[in-house]
Amino acid sequence: MFAAAHYAALVVFVIGCWGWGRGVLARLAPPPRRDAWLEAAVAVALGVGLYICAFQALAIFGVFKPGATLALVAAGVVVAGLQLPGWLRERRTLYAGAAAAPWTYFDRVAMVALALVALPALIAPLAPPAAFDELMYHLPYAREVAQQGTLGIHEWLRYPWFPYNYNLLYAAALQVGDDVLPHFLNALAGGLSVVMIYRLGMLHANRLTACIGAAIWLGLGDYSNALIDMGVALFVLTACVSLWWWRESQPVHSGIRWLGLAAFCLGVAAGSKYQALIFMPLVALFVVWHERRPKAWALAMLCFLIPCIYWYARNAVMTGDPFNPIGARVFGFTEWTPADYVQQLADVRDHAEMPNALIWSVFLAPFGVLWKRSAAVRAAGWFCLYSVVVWVVTSRYPRYLTASFPLLALTAAVGWQVLFGWIVAGVRRLFGMKPDTGEGVPELTNRRSSARMGDWVVVLLLAVLAAVSVRQTAGKVAMISPTAESREAFLRQHVPGYAVMNQLRQNPTGRVYQIALNEAIYYGPNPIWGDTLGPWRYADFLLLPPAEMARKLGGLGFTAIVMPGNLVPTLTTRPDFDKHFALLYDQDGSRAYRILPTSSSSP
């Protein structure tokens, strides 16, 4: 029932999104190359973007309440019901008389592999929130918006000034459900991208490419958290699909509304994460190559600004930095100091590494037949090259490449076919050059032996994939916590400091300063201060002697501190610590201390 309830809620939301998105798309000129399921996925993605804009508008005016959220979703479901008969008729017309592409042996193998990869992804969203960043600021911000019904600046969060478009969906989920439901909205972004990749593969390549590309992206996605990277990837991909529909329109000017849709999707992405802005130069170059009319550019700019202008204008007006805090070197430092900025960049460099090996084959795509045949494949390849080059130059932090992963996966699928084609050709040459044994073995026997060997290799690979899928699925199932007791046990095992944070939340002691427990603040008192960067940085307090630290914290209104077990020996053994701090809770190694009243009143 736990899983059924969450999936039912997701289905209702998807229907509402499709209703609003389909309602808008039905008023645009049909794309030049029709595909009912690709258009349906784009409609759902557009609906998600429209809901984000609606929630943003409600929150700006302070009326983002559960009643308004439910009313918007219900209205979307009604609109979907009105749209459904027309869509079904259109779908029947599109596929009437169209012969489906025949299934090859390799197509069936690839589809089985795709299903095996999908199995753990279907279970993953059911786990309680336990990922670092979702607990540090994604869900805490969403909870604040859900509770207050308005957009505020929460300075106790690490990134109070970031654009938070996709997080508004999580706020809506927290208004009407539990904190597992945001995982499904993150998974929705990944699932829609998988459908788009599959349908794009079918349109511009073949079923094998579609299955491989969808499986790669499905395997790379993380469906067990409430981050926003897959949401950004969804809207970047939808923008690319819309741009290609615009590009294929003949004449190109007749598809200007698709250009507006692409700009809107990029605006939603840019209003969700700053990294989405890196695609703007490439898109601008692509558009100006084909369209220079001021009217078209004005429409595109308006559609881009609608979903994201609030965040950037607010930051510019209130801090002077529209990209706060990453624009500090240009616009001046506000929340962060230059040392904070350097530390953040150093942290990104420390976590730099190569992307997943599954996408390395993207560099082989130009050697394939599909590259020569399909302009869409070549366009995707250039997008991938641009994304990788910018990523290498700017960060080399794996998550910052996530927005490009869907098209990287599709292009890599083309590259994998090139690689396996070379391998098969080499094996065939090897068998064809097999010396005669004198027993008159014909060439046909060699071919049959090669085919049987290939079958065994396929069976072995599928068996390994099945074993991995079953093991991962079992691990995801073990994380599901439908009862309060199982949830408590899971969180105590997976979230450092959860137990003591939970105690502080259930037994308020006043203003709490946390030390190195950023990954547990969602489960602590609301709000709770303390961070590596920003105005409540640890360095401003922990480097002081205990007496001065207690006096400074007390003077700022703090009544307690909380720390992880690994810092207990370092901080609590300092001279006179016990004179200024008294133990409150000690659970699972983490501790909370009360700041003694004399500390704040001492001269």
C-alpha positions as CSV (number, residue, x, y, z in Angstrom):
1,M,0.0,0.0,0.0
2,F,2.9,2.3,0.8
3,A,4.3,2.0,-2.8
4,A,0.8,2.0,-4.4
5,A,-0.2,5.2,-2.7
6,H,2.9,7.1,-3.8
7,Y,2.7,5.8,-7.4
8,A,-1.0,6.7,-7.5
9,A,-0.1,10.3,-6.4
10,L,2.5,10.4,-9.1
11,V,0.1,9.2,-11.8
12,V,-2.4,11.9,-10.8
13,F,0.2,14.6,-11.1
14,V,1.4,13.2,-14.4
15,I,-2.1,13.3,-15.7
16,G,-2.5,16.9,-14.6
17,C,0.8,17.8,-16.2
18,W,-0.1,16.2,-19.5
19,G,-3.5,17.9,-19.4
20,W,-2.0,21.4,-19.2
21,G,1.0,20.6,-21.5
22,R,-1.2,19.0,-24.1
23,G,-3.5,22.0,-24.0
24,V,-0.7,24.3,-24.9
25,L,0.9,22.0,-27.5
26,A,-2.4,21.5,-29.3
27,R,-2.4,25.2,-30.1
28,L,1.1,25.0,-31.7
29,A,1.8,23.8,-35.3
30,P,2.4,20.0,-35.2
31,P,6.1,19.1,-35.3
32,P,7.4,18.2,-38.7
33,R,8.2,14.6,-37.7
34,R,5.3,13.2,-35.7
35,D,5.7,10.7,-32.8
36,A,2.7,10.5,-30.4
37,W,4.7,9.2,-27.5
38,L,7.5,11.7,-27.8
39,E,4.9,14.5,-28.1
40,A,3.2,13.1,-25.0
41,A,6.4,13.1,-23.0
42,V,7.1,16.7,-24.1
43,A,3.6,17.7,-23.1
44,V,4.1,16.2,-19.6
45,A,7.5,18.1,-19.3
46,L,5.8,21.3,-20.4
47,G,3.1,20.7,-17.8
48,V,5.7,20.3,-15.1
49,G,7.2,23.6,-16.2
50,L,3.8,25.3,-16.1
51,Y,3.1,24.0,-12.6
52,I,6.5,25.3,-11.5
53,C,5.6,28.8,-12.9
54,A,2.2,28.6,-11.2
55,F,3.7,27.6,-7.8
56,Q,6.3,30.4,-8.2
57,A,3.6,33.0,-8.8
58,L,1.5,31.8,-5.9
59,A,4.6,31.8,-3.6
60,I,5.7,35.3,-4.7
61,F,2.3,36.6,-3.6
62,G,2.3,34.5,-0.4
63,V,-0.6,32.3,-1.3
64,F,1.1,29.0,-2.0
65,K,-1.1,26.9,0.2
66,P,-2.2,23.2,0.0
67,G,-5.7,24.2,-1.2
68,A,-4.2,26.1,-4.2
69,T,-1.9,23.2,-5.0
70,L,-4.7,20.6,-5.0
71,A,-6.9,22.9,-7.0
72,L,-4.2,23.3,-9.7
73,V,-3.6,19.6,-9.9
74,A,-7.3,18.8,-10.0
75,A,-7.8,21.4,-12.8
76,G,-5.0,19.7,-14.8
77,V,-6.7,16.4,-14.4
78,V,-10.0,17.9,-15.7
79,V,-8.2,19.4,-18.7
80,A,-6.6,16.1,-19.4
81,G,-10.0,14.4,-19.5
82,L,-11.1,17.0,-22.0
83,Q,-8.0,16.5,-24.1
84,L,-7.9,12.7,-24.1
85,P,-10.5,11.8,-26.8
86,G,-8.8,14.2,-29.3
87,W,-5.4,12.8,-28.5
88,L,-6.6,9.2,-28.9
89,R,-8.1,10.0,-32.3
90,E,-4.9,11.8,-33.4
91,R,-2.8,8.9,-32.2
92,R,-4.9,6.4,-34.2
93,T,-4.5,8.6,-37.3
94,L,-0.8,8.9,-36.9
95,Y,-0.3,5.1,-36.6
96,A,-3.0,4.1,-39.1
97,G,-1.3,2.0,-41.8
98,A,2.1,2.6,-40.4
99,A,4.2,-0.6,-40.3
100,A,6.1,-1.1,-37.1
101,A,9.9,-1.7,-37.5
102,P,10.6,-5.4,-37.2
103,W,12.2,-6.6,-34.0
104,T,15.7,-8.1,-34.5
105,Y,17.4,-10.5,-32.2
106,F,19.6,-7.7,-30.8
107,D,16.6,-5.4,-30.4
108,R,15.0,-8.0,-28.1
109,V,18.3,-8.5,-26.1
110,A,18.6,-4.7,-25.7
111,M,15.0,-4.4,-24.5
112,V,15.5,-7.1,-21.9
113,A,18.6,-5.2,-20.7
114,L,16.6,-2.0,-20.5
115,A,13.9,-3.7,-18.4
116,L,16.6,-5.1,-16.1
117,V,18.1,-1.6,-15.6
118,A,14.7,-0.2,-15.0
119,L,13.8,-2.6,-12.2
120,P,15.9,-1.0,-9.3
121,A,15.0,2.5,-10.6
122,L,11.3,1.8,-10.0
123,I,12.0,0.9,-6.3
124,A,14.6,3.6,-5.5
125,P,12.2,6.5,-4.9
126,L,10.5,4.8,-2.0
127,A,13.4,5.2,0.4
128,P,13.3,8.0,3.0
129,P,15.4,11.1,2.3
130,A,19.1,10.3,3.2
131,A,21.2,12.0,0.5
132,F,23.6,14.7,1.6
133,D,22.4,17.7,-0.5
134,E,18.7,16.9,-0.3
135,L,19.0,17.0,3.5
136,M,21.3,20.0,3.6
137,Y,19.3,22.5,1.5
138,H,16.9,21.0,-1.1
139,L,14.3,19.6,1.2
140,P,14.9,22.2,4.0
141,Y,14.1,25.0,1.5
142,A,11.1,23.2,0.1
143,R,9.8,22.6,3.7
144,E,10.1,26.4,4.4
145,V,8.2,27.3,1.3
146,A,5.6,24.6,2.0
147,Q,5.0,25.8,5.6
148,Q,5.1,29.6,4.9
149,G,3.5,29.6,1.5
150,T,5.9,32.3,0.3
151,L,9.4,32.7,-1.2
152,G,11.8,33.8,1.5
153,I,15.5,34.2,2.0
154,H,16.6,31.6,4.6
155,E,20.1,32.7,5.6
156,W,20.7,29.6,7.6
157,L,20.8,27.5,4.5
158,R,24.1,27.2,2.6
159,Y,22.6,28.6,-0.7
160,P,19.8,31.0,0.3
161,W,20.0,32.9,-2.9
162,F,20.0,30.1,-5.4
163,P,17.2,29.7,-8.0
164,Y,14.8,27.1,-6.7
165,N,12.4,26.4,-9.5
166,Y,12.3,22.6,-9.3
167,N,12.3,22.7,-5.5
168,L,8.9,24.3,-5.7
169,L,7.6,20.9,-6.9
170,Y,9.0,19.4,-3.7
171,A,7.4,22.1,-1.6
172,A,4.0,21.2,-3.2
173,A,4.6,17.5,-2.5
174,L,5.4,18.2,1.1
175,Q,2.1,20.2,1.4
176,V,0.0,17.2,0.3
177,G,2.1,14.2,1.1
178,D,5.2,13.0,3.0
179,D,8.9,13.6,2.3
180,V,9.2,10.5,0.1
181,L,6.9,12.0,-2.5
182,P,9.6,14.5,-3.7
183,H,11.7,11.5,-4.7
184,F,9.0,10.6,-7.2
185,L,9.1,14.1,-8.7
186,N,12.8,13.7,-9.2
187,A,12.3,10.2,-10.7
188,L,9.6,11.7,-12.9
189,A,12.2,13.9,-14.6
190,G,14.5,10.9,-15.1
191,G,11.6,8.8,-16.4
192,L,10.4,11.4,-18.9
193,S,13.9,11.8,-20.2
194,V,14.2,8.1,-20.7
195,V,11.0,8.0,-22.8
196,M,12.3,10.9,-24.9
197,I,15.6,9.3,-25.5
198,Y,14.0,6.1,-26.5
199,R,11.6,7.8,-28.9
200,L,14.3,10.0,-30.3
201,G,16.4,6.9,-31.0
202,M,13.4,5.3,-32.8
203,L,12.9,8.4,-34.9
204,H,16.4,9.3,-35.9
205,A,18.3,5.9,-35.6
206,N,16.9,2.5,-34.8
207,R,15.4,0.5,-32.0
208,L,18.8,-0.9,-30.8
209,T,20.1,2.7,-30.5
210,A,17.0,3.7,-28.6
211,C,17.2,0.8,-26.1
212,I,20.9,1.3,-25.5
213,G,20.6,5.1,-25.1
214,A,17.6,4.8,-22.8
215,A,19.4,2.1,-20.7
216,I,22.5,4.2,-20.3
217,W,20.6,7.2,-19.1
218,L,18.4,5.1,-16.9
219,G,21.5,3.5,-15.3
220,L,23.2,6.8,-14.8
221,G,20.3,8.5,-13.1
222,D,19.8,8.6,-9.3
223,Y,16.2,8.0,-8.4
224,S,16.5,7.7,-4.6
225,N,16.8,11.4,-3.7
226,A,15.2,14.8,-4.1
227,L,18.1,16.6,-5.9
228,I,17.3,18.7,-9.0
229,D,20.0,17.6,-11.5
230,M,17.7,15.3,-13.4
231,G,15.0,18.0,-13.4
232,V,17.5,20.3,-15.1
233,A,18.4,17.5,-17.5
234,L,14.7,17.0,-18.4
235,F,14.2,20.7,-19.4
236,V,17.5,20.9,-21.3
237,L,16.5,17.8,-23.3
238,T,13.0,19.1,-23.9
239,A,14.5,22.4,-25.1
240,C,16.8,20.5,-27.5
241,V,13.8,18.5,-28.8
242,S,11.8,21.7,-29.4
243,L,14.8,23.4,-31.1
244,W,15.1,20.5,-33.5
245,W,11.4,20.6,-34.2
246,W,11.8,24.3,-34.9
247,R,14.9,23.6,-37.1
248,E,13.0,21.0,-39.2
249,S,10.0,23.3,-39.8
250,Q,9.8,24.3,-43.4
251,P,10.1,27.1,-43.8
252,V,11.9,27.6,-40.4
253,H,9.9,30.7,-39.7
254,S,6.7,28.6,-39.5
255,G,8.0,26.9,-36.3
256,I,8.7,30.0,-34.3
257,R,6.4,28.8,-31.5
258,W,8.7,25.8,-31.1
259,L,11.5,28.3,-30.6
260,G,9.4,29.9,-27.8
261,L,8.9,26.5,-26.2
262,A,12.6,25.7,-26.3
263,A,13.3,29.1,-24.7
264,F,10.7,28.5,-22.0
265,C,12.2,25.1,-21.1
266,L,15.7,26.6,-20.9
267,G,14.3,29.3,-18.6
268,V,12.9,26.6,-16.3
269,A,16.3,24.9,-16.2
270,A,18.1,28.2,-15.6
271,G,15.7,29.0,-12.8
272,S,16.5,25.6,-11.2
273,K,20.3,25.6,-11.4
274,Y,23.0,28.1,-12.5
275,Q,24.8,25.5,-14.5
276,A,22.0,25.5,-17.0
277,L,23.2,28.9,-18.2
278,I,26.2,27.3,-19.9
279,F,24.0,26.1,-22.7
280,M,22.9,29.6,-23.6
281,P,25.9,30.5,-25.9
282,L,25.5,27.3,-27.9
283,V,21.7,27.7,-28.2
284,A,22.1,31.4,-29.2
285,L,24.6,30.5,-31.9
286,F,22.3,27.7,-33.2
287,V,19.3,30.1,-33.3
288,V,21.1,33.1,-34.8
289,W,22.4,30.8,-37.6
290,H,18.8,30.3,-38.8
291,E,16.8,33.2,-37.3
292,R,17.7,36.9,-37.0
293,R,14.3,38.6,-36.9
294,P,13.8,40.8,-33.8
295,K,10.3,39.5,-33.4
296,A,11.5,35.9,-33.0
297,W,14.2,36.9,-30.6
298,A,11.9,39.0,-28.6
299,L,9.4,36.1,-28.2
300,A,12.2,33.7,-27.3
301,M,13.7,36.1,-24.7
302,L,10.2,36.6,-23.1
303,C,9.6,32.9,-22.9
304,F,13.0,32.4,-21.4
305,L,12.6,35.1,-18.8
306,I,9.1,34.1,-17.5
307,P,10.3,31.1,-15.5
308,C,13.5,32.5,-14.2
309,I,13.6,36.3,-14.1
310,Y,12.3,36.4,-10.5
311,W,15.3,34.7,-9.0
312,Y,17.9,36.7,-10.9
313,A,16.1,40.1,-10.5
314,R,15.6,39.5,-6.8
315,N,19.3,38.7,-6.3
316,A,20.4,41.7,-8.3
317,V,18.2,44.1,-6.5
318,M,18.9,42.7,-3.0
319,T,22.6,41.8,-3.2
320,G,23.9,43.4,-6.4
321,D,24.8,39.9,-7.7
322,P,22.2,38.3,-10.0
323,F,24.1,35.0,-9.7
324,N,24.7,35.1,-5.9
325,P,27.1,33.8,-4.7
326,I,28.9,32.5,-7.8
327,G,29.1,35.9,-9.4
328,A,30.9,37.4,-6.4
329,R,34.2,38.1,-8.1
330,V,32.4,40.3,-10.7
331,F,29.6,41.8,-8.7
332,G,31.1,41.9,-5.2
333,F,31.0,39.6,-2.2
334,T,27.9,39.6,0.1
335,E,27.1,36.4,1.9
336,W,30.4,34.7,1.1
337,T,33.9,36.0,1.6
338,P,36.7,35.6,-0.9
339,A,38.0,32.7,1.3
340,D,34.6,31.0,1.1
341,Y,34.7,31.3,-2.7
342,V,38.1,29.8,-2.9
343,Q,37.1,27.0,-0.6
344,Q,34.1,26.2,-2.7
345,L,36.1,26.0,-5.8
346,A,38.7,23.9,-4.1
347,D,36.0,21.5,-3.0
348,V,34.7,21.2,-6.6
349,R,38.3,20.5,-7.8
350,D,38.8,17.9,-5.0
351,H,35.7,16.0,-6.3
352,A,36.7,16.2,-9.9
353,E,36.8,12.9,-11.7
354,M,36.1,11.3,-15.1
355,P,32.4,10.8,-16.0
356,N,30.9,7.3,-16.1
357,A,32.6,5.0,-18.6
358,L,29.3,4.2,-20.3
359,I,29.4,7.5,-22.1
360,W,33.0,7.4,-23.3
361,S,31.9,5.8,-26.5
362,V,30.4,9.2,-27.5
363,F,33.7,10.0,-29.2
364,L,33.2,7.0,-31.6
365,A,29.9,8.1,-32.9
366,P,31.3,10.1,-35.8
367,F,32.7,6.8,-37.2
368,G,29.2,5.2,-37.5
369,V,26.8,5.1,-40.4
370,L,24.1,6.8,-38.3
371,W,26.3,9.9,-38.0
372,K,26.5,10.2,-41.8
373,R,22.8,9.5,-42.3
374,S,21.1,11.6,-39.6
375,A,21.5,15.4,-39.2
376,A,19.8,15.0,-35.7
377,V,22.5,12.6,-34.6
378,R,25.2,15.0,-35.7
379,A,23.5,17.9,-33.9
380,A,23.4,15.8,-30.7
381,G,27.0,15.0,-31.2
382,W,28.0,18.7,-31.4
383,F,25.9,19.4,-28.3
384,C,27.8,16.6,-26.5
385,L,31.2,17.9,-27.6
386,Y,30.3,21.5,-26.5
387,S,29.0,20.2,-23.1
388,V,32.1,18.0,-22.4
389,V,34.6,20.8,-23.4
390,V,32.8,23.4,-21.2
391,W,32.6,20.9,-18.4
392,V,36.3,20.0,-18.6
393,V,37.3,23.7,-18.7
394,T,35.0,24.8,-15.8
395,S,34.8,22.1,-13.2
396,R,35.2,18.4,-14.1
397,Y,32.7,17.7,-11.2
398,P,30.6,14.7,-12.4
399,R,27.2,16.0,-11.3
400,Y,27.6,19.3,-13.3
401,L,27.5,17.2,-16.5
402,T,24.2,15.6,-15.6
403,A,22.2,18.0,-17.6
404,S,23.9,16.7,-20.8
405,F,23.7,13.0,-19.9
406,P,20.5,12.2,-21.8
407,L,21.9,13.3,-25.2
408,L,25.3,12.0,-24.2
409,A,23.7,8.6,-23.5
410,L,21.9,8.6,-26.9
411,T,25.1,9.6,-28.8
412,A,27.1,7.1,-26.8
413,A,24.7,4.4,-27.9
414,V,25.7,5.2,-31.5
415,G,29.3,4.9,-30.4
416,W,28.8,1.6,-28.7
417,Q,27.3,0.2,-31.9
418,V,30.4,1.4,-33.8
419,L,32.7,-0.3,-31.2
420,F,30.8,-3.6,-31.2
421,G,30.6,-3.5,-35.0
422,W,34.4,-3.3,-35.1
423,I,34.7,-6.2,-32.6
424,V,32.3,-8.4,-34.6
425,A,34.1,-7.6,-37.8
426,G,37.4,-8.5,-36.1
427,V,35.9,-11.8,-34.8
428,R,34.6,-12.7,-38.2
429,R,37.9,-12.0,-39.9
430,L,39.5,-14.2,-37.2
431,F,37.2,-17.1,-37.9
432,G,37.4,-16.6,-41.6
433,M,41.2,-16.8,-41.5
434,K,41.2,-20.0,-39.4
435,P,43.6,-22.4,-41.0
436,D,42.3,-25.5,-42.7
437,T,42.6,-28.5,-40.4
438,G,42.5,-31.1,-43.2
439,E,39.0,-32.3,-42.1
440,G,37.2,-30.2,-44.7
441,V,35.5,-27.8,-42.2
442,P,33.4,-25.5,-44.4
443,E,33.1,-21.8,-43.9
444,L,29.4,-22.2,-42.8
445,T,30.5,-24.3,-39.8
446,N,32.8,-21.4,-38.8
447,R,29.9,-19.0,-39.0
448,R,27.6,-21.2,-37.0
449,S,30.3,-21.6,-34.3
450,S,30.8,-17.9,-34.2
451,A,27.0,-17.4,-33.9
452,R,26.8,-19.9,-31.1
453,M,29.7,-18.2,-29.3
454,G,28.0,-14.9,-29.7
455,D,24.8,-16.3,-28.2
456,W,26.7,-17.6,-25.2
457,V,28.3,-14.2,-24.7
458,V,24.9,-12.5,-24.9
459,V,23.5,-15.0,-22.4
460,L,26.4,-14.4,-20.1
461,L,26.1,-10.6,-20.2
462,L,22.4,-10.8,-19.6
463,A,22.9,-13.1,-16.7
464,V,25.4,-10.8,-15.1
465,L,23.1,-7.8,-15.7
466,A,20.2,-9.7,-14.2
467,A,22.3,-10.6,-11.1
468,V,23.3,-6.9,-10.7
469,S,19.7,-5.8,-11.2
470,V,18.4,-8.3,-8.6
471,R,21.0,-7.3,-6.1
472,Q,20.4,-3.6,-6.6
473,T,16.7,-4.1,-6.4
474,A,17.0,-6.1,-3.2
475,G,19.1,-3.2,-1.7
476,K,16.5,-0.7,-2.8
477,V,13.7,-2.8,-1.3
478,A,15.6,-3.0,2.0
479,M,15.6,0.8,2.1
480,I,11.8,1.1,2.0
481,S,10.5,2.2,5.4
482,P,6.7,2.3,5.5
483,T,6.4,2.3,9.3
484,A,7.7,4.8,11.8
485,E,9.9,2.1,13.4
486,S,11.5,1.1,10.1
487,R,12.0,4.7,9.1
488,E,13.7,5.5,12.5
489,A,16.0,2.5,12.1
490,F,16.9,3.3,8.5
491,L,17.7,7.0,9.3
492,R,19.8,6.2,12.3
493,Q,21.8,3.8,10.1
494,H,22.2,6.1,7.0
495,V,22.1,9.7,8.3
496,P,25.0,10.6,10.7
497,G,23.8,12.6,13.7
498,Y,20.1,11.8,13.0
499,A,19.3,10.5,16.5
500,V,20.6,13.6,18.3
501,M,19.2,16.0,15.8
502,N,15.8,14.3,16.1
503,Q,16.0,14.7,19.9
504,L,16.7,18.4,19.5
505,R,13.7,18.8,17.1
506,Q,11.3,16.9,19.4
507,N,12.6,18.8,22.5
508,P,13.2,22.4,21.5
509,T,15.9,24.1,23.5
510,G,16.0,27.4,21.6
511,R,18.4,28.4,18.8
512,V,20.9,25.6,17.9
513,Y,24.2,25.8,16.2
514,Q,25.3,22.6,14.4
515,I,28.9,21.6,13.7
516,A,29.7,19.4,10.7
517,L,26.2,17.9,10.6
518,N,25.0,19.6,7.4
519,E,23.7,16.3,6.1
520,A,21.2,16.0,9.0
521,I,19.8,19.5,9.3
522,Y,16.5,18.4,7.7
523,Y,15.9,16.2,10.7
524,G,17.0,18.8,13.2
525,P,15.4,21.9,14.7
526,N,13.9,24.2,12.1
527,P,15.8,26.4,11.5
528,I,19.3,25.4,12.5
529,W,22.4,27.4,11.9
530,G,26.1,26.5,11.1
531,D,27.9,25.8,7.9
532,T,31.3,25.6,6.3
533,L,30.6,28.8,4.2
534,G,28.6,31.9,4.7
535,P,27.8,34.2,7.6
536,W,27.5,31.2,10.1
537,R,30.8,29.6,9.1
538,Y,32.5,27.3,11.6
539,A,35.8,29.0,11.4
540,D,34.3,32.1,13.0
541,F,33.4,30.1,16.2
542,L,35.4,26.9,16.5
543,L,38.8,28.5,16.4
544,L,38.0,30.4,19.5
545,P,38.8,29.1,23.0
546,P,35.7,27.5,24.7
547,A,34.9,30.6,26.8
548,E,35.0,33.0,23.9
549,M,33.1,30.5,21.6
550,A,30.3,30.1,24.2
551,R,30.2,33.9,24.8
552,K,30.0,34.6,21.1
553,L,27.3,32.0,20.4
554,G,25.3,33.0,23.5
555,G,25.5,36.6,22.5
556,L,23.9,35.7,19.1
557,G,21.0,34.0,20.9
558,F,22.2,30.4,20.6
559,T,21.3,28.1,23.5
560,A,22.9,24.8,22.3
561,I,25.4,23.2,19.9
562,V,25.4,19.8,18.3
563,M,28.4,17.9,16.8
564,P,29.2,14.5,15.3
565,G,31.1,11.8,17.2
566,N,34.4,12.4,15.3
567,L,34.6,15.9,16.6
568,V,33.7,15.1,20.2
569,P,37.3,14.3,21.3
570,T,38.7,17.4,19.6
571,L,36.2,20.0,20.9
572,T,35.2,18.6,24.3
573,T,38.7,18.0,25.6
574,R,39.8,21.6,25.2
575,P,40.5,23.4,28.5
576,D,37.4,24.7,30.4
577,F,35.0,23.3,27.8
578,D,32.9,21.8,30.6
579,K,32.6,25.1,32.4
580,H,30.7,26.6,29.4
581,F,28.9,23.7,27.9
582,A,26.7,21.0,29.5
583,L,25.8,17.7,27.9
584,L,22.2,17.4,26.7
585,Y,22.1,14.3,24.5
586,D,24.5,11.6,23.5
587,Q,23.2,9.2,20.9
588,D,24.9,7.1,18.3
589,G,28.2,8.9,19.1
590,S,26.9,12.4,18.3
591,R,26.3,14.9,21.1
592,A,24.4,18.0,21.9
593,Y,25.5,20.5,24.5
594,R,23.7,23.3,26.2
595,I,25.5,26.7,26.3
596,L,25.6,27.6,30.0
597,P,23.8,31.0,30.7
598,T,26.9,32.5,32.4
599,S,28.7,32.4,29.0
600,S,26.5,34.9,27.3
601,S,26.3,37.2,30.3
602,S,30.0,37.3,31.1
603,P,31.8,40.6,30.2
